[in-house]
């Protein structure tokens, strides 16, 4: 009995009561089956449209251009575990609340401002490796420990979240915070060991002291040398401060060099030390400290020098040796 015949029986009132009731039940069952089939087809089409599993060959290839990708879907939160690191170091990438995650979502490393075809490395966020993705749906919240390549150059970088749309077209979902890669912490296969020293272990007020330093792994234009009482806090105001460029008018980063620094004429005699300082995250940080230097008072008949400070000779920064 077809659906049309059942409908005709109900409409005309033909047949006995049993046939009418039976036909009504069959029509309701028919309608429920049609709704179930439609829902299954709809769910299947949504699943096929929303899940893209890359082939092994495409997993190894570079992510293609994002041209034609749909409007990105932003996740709730992306965080880095480090703001500064050296080549070869590892960092933790964390994401929370990614909308409709896919097993083929990628985290790719780019120089800040670089186009899509200039990525450095990438991993699947579902497995934290490049070789294999997790089939189907990925992780809405998760983390991956990733490494910065040892061959990477110093500069500003950023991990970006990429998603596959359609026929392997990648679109950007969001970006992790920018971080900085510094120079490697090794020199000629050995760890950098910053050091500062003086040619003499004694001086008097108004004299010049030759100060040398070396092996600053990541020199900056803000590096400076300060004279402090031996053992006192670096938060105290130094007795004298000098840029590592040895000149107030010349500002540059110096990995190794020397400066002739003038000792204040009216300094209080005592045990002092020179400290090589840098600025990190807005705070002063001590890189290294010299051996103590004993500073005495000038002779009683000495004439105070001109009030202009600091007292120094022509700067003689030592060029850093060439990297192998």
C-alpha positions as CSV (number, residue, x, y, z in Angstrom):
1,X,0.0,0.0,0.0
2,X,1.5,3.3,-1.1
3,X,1.5,6.6,0.9
4,X,-1.0,8.0,-1.6
5,X,-3.5,5.2,-1.1
6,X,-3.3,5.6,2.7
7,X,-3.9,9.3,2.4
8,X,-6.9,8.6,0.1
9,X,-8.5,6.2,2.6
10,X,-8.2,8.8,5.4
11,X,-9.5,11.6,3.3
12,X,-12.6,9.8,1.9
13,X,-13.3,7.8,5.1
14,X,-13.3,4.6,3.0
15,X,-12.5,1.3,4.6
16,X,-13.4,0.1,8.1
17,X,-12.3,1.6,11.3
18,X,-9.4,-0.8,11.7
19,X,-8.0,0.1,8.3
20,X,-8.4,3.8,9.1
21,X,-6.5,3.6,12.4
22,X,-3.9,1.4,10.9
23,X,-3.4,3.8,8.0
24,X,-3.0,6.7,10.4
25,X,-0.3,4.9,12.3
26,X,1.5,4.1,9.1
27,X,1.4,7.7,7.9
28,X,2.8,8.9,11.3
29,X,5.6,6.3,11.0
30,X,6.3,7.4,7.4
31,X,6.6,11.0,8.5
32,X,8.9,10.1,11.4
33,X,11.1,8.1,9.0
34,X,11.2,11.0,6.5
35,X,12.3,13.4,9.3
36,X,14.9,11.0,10.6
37,X,16.3,10.5,7.1
38,X,16.4,14.3,6.5
39,X,18.2,14.9,9.8
40,X,20.7,12.2,9.1
41,X,21.4,13.6,5.6
42,X,21.8,17.1,7.1
43,X,24.2,15.9,9.9
44,X,26.2,14.0,7.3
45,X,26.5,17.0,5.1
46,X,27.6,19.2,8.0
47,X,30.1,16.6,9.1
48,X,31.6,16.3,5.6
49,X,31.7,20.1,5.2
50,X,33.3,20.7,8.7
51,X,35.9,17.9,8.9
52,X,38.8,17.9,6.4
53,X,41.4,15.3,6.9
54,X,44.7,16.1,4.9
55,X,46.4,13.3,3.0
56,X,49.9,12.3,4.1
57,X,51.4,14.1,1.2
58,X,49.6,17.3,1.9
59,X,50.6,17.0,5.6
60,X,54.3,17.2,4.6
61,X,53.8,20.0,2.1
62,X,54.0,23.7,2.9
63,X,50.7,25.3,3.8
64,X,49.2,26.9,0.6
65,X,48.0,30.4,0.2
66,X,45.0,31.6,2.2
67,X,43.4,33.3,-0.9
68,X,39.7,32.7,-0.9
69,X,39.5,31.4,2.7
70,X,36.4,32.2,4.7
71,X,36.3,34.8,7.5
72,X,38.5,33.6,10.4
73,X,37.0,32.4,13.6
74,X,38.7,33.8,16.6
75,X,39.5,31.6,19.7
76,X,39.1,32.9,23.2
77,X,42.7,33.1,24.3
78,X,46.3,32.3,23.1
79,X,49.3,32.5,25.3
80,X,53.1,31.9,25.1
81,X,55.2,30.6,27.9
82,X,58.2,32.9,27.0
83,X,58.6,36.4,25.7
84,X,62.4,36.0,24.9
85,X,64.4,32.9,24.0
86,X,67.5,31.8,22.1
87,X,67.7,29.6,19.0
88,X,67.0,26.0,19.8
89,X,65.0,26.8,22.9
90,X,61.5,25.4,23.6
91,X,58.3,27.2,24.5
92,X,54.7,26.2,25.4
93,X,51.9,27.4,23.2
94,X,48.5,27.3,24.9
95,X,45.0,27.9,23.5
96,X,41.6,28.1,25.2
97,X,38.1,28.1,23.6
98,X,38.9,27.5,19.9
99,X,35.6,27.5,18.0
100,X,34.9,24.2,16.0
101,X,38.4,22.8,16.3
102,X,39.7,20.5,13.6
103,X,42.3,17.8,13.8
104,X,44.2,19.5,10.9
105,X,44.5,22.9,12.7
106,X,48.1,24.1,12.6
107,X,50.4,26.3,14.6
108,X,53.0,27.9,12.2
109,X,56.0,30.1,13.0
110,X,56.4,33.3,11.1
111,X,58.6,36.4,11.3
112,X,56.3,39.3,12.4
113,X,54.6,40.7,9.3
114,X,55.7,37.9,7.0
115,X,53.2,36.6,4.3
116,X,51.8,33.1,4.4
117,X,54.5,31.5,2.1
118,X,57.3,32.6,4.5
119,X,56.6,30.4,7.5
120,X,59.6,28.8,9.2
121,X,58.1,25.6,10.8
122,X,54.7,24.3,11.8
123,X,53.0,21.5,13.8
124,X,49.5,20.0,14.0
125,X,47.8,21.3,17.1
126,X,46.1,18.0,17.6
127,X,49.3,16.0,17.9
128,X,52.0,18.7,18.4
129,X,54.1,17.1,15.6
130,X,54.3,17.8,11.8
131,X,54.1,14.2,10.6
132,X,50.6,13.2,11.6
133,X,47.3,14.9,12.4
134,X,44.5,13.6,14.6
135,X,41.6,12.5,12.4
136,X,38.3,14.4,12.8
137,X,37.7,17.0,15.5
138,X,40.7,18.7,17.3
139,X,41.1,20.2,20.7
140,X,39.2,23.3,21.7
141,X,41.6,23.8,24.6
142,X,45.1,22.5,24.8
143,X,48.8,23.2,24.6
144,X,51.9,22.1,22.6
145,X,55.6,22.3,23.5
146,X,57.3,23.6,20.4
147,X,61.0,24.3,19.6
148,X,62.5,27.3,17.8
149,X,64.9,26.2,15.1
150,X,68.6,26.5,16.0
151,X,69.2,28.2,12.6
152,X,66.7,31.0,13.3
153,X,68.1,34.6,13.2
154,X,67.6,37.1,16.0
155,X,64.4,39.1,15.7
156,X,60.7,39.3,16.4
157,X,58.5,36.2,15.7
158,X,55.0,35.0,16.1
159,X,53.1,31.7,16.0
160,X,49.8,31.8,14.0
161,X,46.9,29.4,14.1
162,X,45.9,28.2,10.6
163,X,42.9,26.1,9.6
164,X,42.1,24.1,6.4
165,X,39.1,25.3,4.5
166,X,37.7,23.6,1.4
167,X,40.3,22.2,-1.0
168,X,43.3,22.5,1.3
169,X,43.0,26.3,1.5
170,X,44.5,27.7,4.7
171,X,43.0,30.6,6.6
172,X,44.3,32.3,9.7
173,X,42.3,31.9,12.9
174,X,44.4,34.0,15.2
175,X,47.9,34.8,16.4
176,X,49.9,34.1,19.5
177,X,51.7,37.1,21.2
178,X,55.0,38.3,19.6
179,X,58.2,37.0,21.1
180,X,61.9,37.8,20.6
181,X,64.7,35.5,19.6
182,X,68.1,36.7,20.9
183,X,71.6,35.6,19.9
184,X,72.6,32.1,20.9
185,X,73.9,31.7,24.5
186,X,76.9,29.9,23.2
187,X,80.1,31.1,21.6
188,X,82.4,28.7,19.7
189,X,80.5,25.8,21.2
190,X,80.9,27.1,24.8
191,X,78.4,29.1,26.9
192,X,78.8,32.8,27.0
193,X,80.5,34.0,30.2
194,X,80.2,37.8,30.5
195,X,83.0,39.3,32.5
196,X,84.2,42.8,33.6
197,X,87.5,43.8,35.0
198,X,89.9,46.7,35.7
199,X,93.6,47.0,34.8
200,X,94.3,48.2,38.4
201,X,92.9,47.2,41.7
202,X,93.3,50.6,43.2
203,X,92.6,54.2,42.2
204,X,92.1,57.7,43.7
205,X,89.4,60.3,43.3
206,X,89.8,62.2,40.0
207,X,91.8,59.5,38.3
208,X,90.9,57.4,35.2
209,X,90.3,53.7,35.5
210,X,90.4,51.4,32.4
211,X,87.5,49.0,32.5
212,X,87.2,46.0,30.1
213,X,84.2,43.7,29.5
214,X,83.6,40.8,27.1
215,X,81.1,38.0,25.9
216,X,77.8,39.9,26.3
217,X,75.5,37.3,24.6
218,X,72.8,39.8,23.6
219,X,74.2,43.4,23.8
220,X,71.8,46.3,23.6
221,X,72.1,50.0,23.2
222,X,70.9,50.4,26.8
223,X,73.9,48.5,28.4
224,X,76.0,50.5,30.8
225,X,78.7,50.3,33.4
226,X,78.2,51.6,36.9
227,X,80.4,52.1,39.9
228,X,78.9,50.9,43.2
229,X,80.1,50.4,46.7
230,X,81.1,46.7,47.0
231,X,78.1,44.6,48.0
232,X,75.5,47.4,47.9
233,X,72.2,46.9,46.1
234,X,72.0,47.8,42.4
235,X,68.9,49.8,43.2
236,X,71.2,52.4,44.7
237,X,72.2,55.3,42.6
238,X,75.7,54.6,41.1
239,X,78.6,56.8,41.9
240,X,79.1,57.1,38.1
241,X,77.5,55.5,35.1
242,X,78.9,55.1,31.5
243,X,77.4,53.7,28.4
244,X,79.3,50.7,26.9
245,X,79.8,52.8,23.8
246,X,82.0,55.0,26.0
247,X,80.4,58.2,24.6
248,X,77.1,59.9,25.5
249,X,76.7,61.1,21.8
250,X,77.3,57.6,20.3
251,X,74.7,54.9,21.2
252,X,75.4,51.4,20.0
253,X,75.4,47.8,21.3
254,X,78.8,46.5,22.1
255,X,79.5,42.8,22.8
256,X,83.1,43.4,24.1
257,X,85.2,46.5,24.6
258,X,86.9,48.9,27.1
259,X,86.4,52.4,28.4
260,X,88.5,54.8,30.5
261,X,86.1,55.9,33.2
262,X,86.7,58.9,35.5
263,X,86.4,58.5,39.2
264,X,84.6,61.4,41.0
265,X,87.1,63.7,42.7
266,X,85.1,63.9,45.9
267,X,84.2,60.2,46.2
268,X,84.2,58.8,49.7
269,X,87.2,56.4,50.0
270,X,86.3,52.8,50.2
271,X,86.0,49.5,48.4
272,X,84.0,49.7,45.2
273,X,83.2,47.5,42.2
274,X,82.2,48.1,38.6
275,X,79.0,46.4,37.3
276,X,77.9,45.7,33.8
277,X,74.2,46.4,33.6
278,X,71.5,45.9,31.0
279,X,67.8,46.7,30.7
280,X,65.4,43.7,30.5
281,X,61.6,44.0,30.6
282,X,61.9,47.6,31.8
283,X,64.1,46.7,34.8
284,X,67.9,47.0,35.3
285,X,69.7,43.6,35.5
286,X,73.3,42.9,36.5
287,X,75.2,40.9,33.9
288,X,78.5,40.6,35.7
289,X,80.5,42.3,38.5
290,X,84.2,43.2,38.7
291,X,86.7,42.4,41.5
292,X,86.7,45.0,44.2
293,X,88.8,48.1,43.6
294,X,90.1,50.2,46.4
295,X,89.5,53.9,45.9
296,X,91.3,56.5,48.1
297,X,91.1,60.2,48.5
298,X,93.2,62.4,46.2
299,X,96.3,64.2,47.5
300,X,95.6,67.2,49.7
301,X,97.2,69.6,47.3
302,X,95.4,68.1,44.2
303,X,93.4,70.6,42.2
304,X,89.8,69.5,41.5
305,X,89.3,69.0,37.8
306,X,86.7,70.9,35.7
307,X,83.2,70.1,36.9
308,X,82.2,68.5,33.7
309,X,81.7,64.8,34.0
310,X,82.4,62.0,33.2
311,X,86.2,62.0,33.0
312,X,87.3,59.8,30.1
313,X,89.6,59.5,27.2
314,X,88.9,58.7,23.6
315,X,86.6,55.6,23.5
316,X,88.3,52.4,22.5
317,X,85.6,49.7,22.1
318,X,87.0,46.4,21.1
319,X,85.3,44.8,18.1
320,X,83.6,41.5,18.8
321,X,85.3,38.5,17.1
322,X,83.6,37.1,14.0
323,X,81.1,34.3,14.5
324,X,82.2,30.9,13.0
